[in-house]
Amino acid sequence: MRRLRDLVAQDQGSQRAKEVVGLMFQTALLTSGFDLTSPKEYAGLVYEMMDAALAPGAPTPAAAGDGTGSAVDADEIIEEGK
């Protein structure tokens, strides 16, 4: 979250930051039991994040894990998307 905040502070028009925030919001909607207005768009963002996570140099689950069960650090993906 800090890196996302820093990214927005540096570039308020960052498209990557907007995508990550949108993905976080839509994920929160899903986990709260709401339907998405554009599931196809959401799936596209998920695939982009997975692609970035699998890119050469992306952190491995063991390296990115923080004990919370999250294998991929979204902040790392944002940095790679620059």
QUICOR-V101101 format. One record per pair of residues at least 12 apart in sequence whose ideal C-beta (glycine too) atoms are under 10 Angstrom apart, sorted by the first residue. I is the first residue (numbers start at 1). J is the second residue. D is the distance in Angstrom with one decimal. If there is no record, write none. Layout:
i = {I/I}
j = {J/J}
d = {D/D}
This chain:
i = {1/1/1/2/3/3/3/3/3/3/3/3/3/4/4/4/4/4/4/4/4/5/5/6/6/6/7/7/7/7/7/7/8/8/10/11/14/14/14/15/16/16/16/16/16/16/16/16/17/17/19/19/19/19/19/19/19/20/20/20/20/20/20/20/20/22/22/22/23/23/23/23/23/23/23/23/23/24/24/25/26/26/26/26/26/26/27/27/27/29/30/48/48/49/49/49/49/49/50/50/51/52/52/52/52/52/52/52/52/53/53/53/53/53/53/53/54/55/55/55/56/57/57/58/58/58/58/58/59/59/59/59/59/59/60/63/64/64}
j = {24/74/75/75/17/20/73/74/75/76/77/78/79/16/17/20/21/24/74/75/78/17/75/75/78/79/20/75/78/79/81/82/20/21/82/82/78/81/82/81/48/52/77/78/79/80/81/82/78/81/44/45/48/49/77/78/81/45/48/49/74/75/77/78/81/41/42/45/41/42/44/45/46/48/49/74/77/45/74/42/38/39/41/42/45/46/42/45/46/42/42/77/81/72/74/77/78/81/72/77/77/72/74/76/77/78/79/80/81/71/72/73/74/76/77/80/72/77/80/81/80/76/80/72/73/76/77/80/71/72/73/76/77/80/72/76/76/77}
d = {9.4/8.6/7.3/7.2/9.6/9.8/8.8/8.5/3.7/8.1/9.7/5.9/6.4/9.4/6.0/6.2/7.3/8.8/7.5/6.4/6.1/9.1/9.8/9.1/9.4/9.9/8.6/8.7/5.8/8.2/9.4/8.1/9.9/8.6/9.7/9.2/8.5/9.1/8.7/8.8/9.6/9.5/8.5/5.7/9.3/9.3/4.3/7.1/6.8/9.2/9.6/5.9/7.3/8.6/9.8/9.0/8.3/8.5/10.0/8.1/5.9/8.8/7.5/5.8/8.5/8.3/8.4/6.8/9.7/7.3/9.9/4.6/7.1/8.8/6.8/8.1/9.9/10.0/7.7/9.9/8.4/8.9/8.2/4.9/7.6/9.2/8.1/9.5/8.8/9.1/7.9/8.8/8.5/7.3/7.4/5.7/9.8/9.3/8.3/9.5/9.5/8.6/9.6/8.6/4.6/8.9/9.8/5.5/6.2/8.1/4.5/9.0/9.4/8.2/6.2/8.8/9.5/9.0/6.4/9.7/10.0/9.8/7.4/7.9/9.6/7.1/7.8/6.7/8.9/7.2/6.2/5.3/9.2/9.4/9.6/9.3/6.4/9.7}
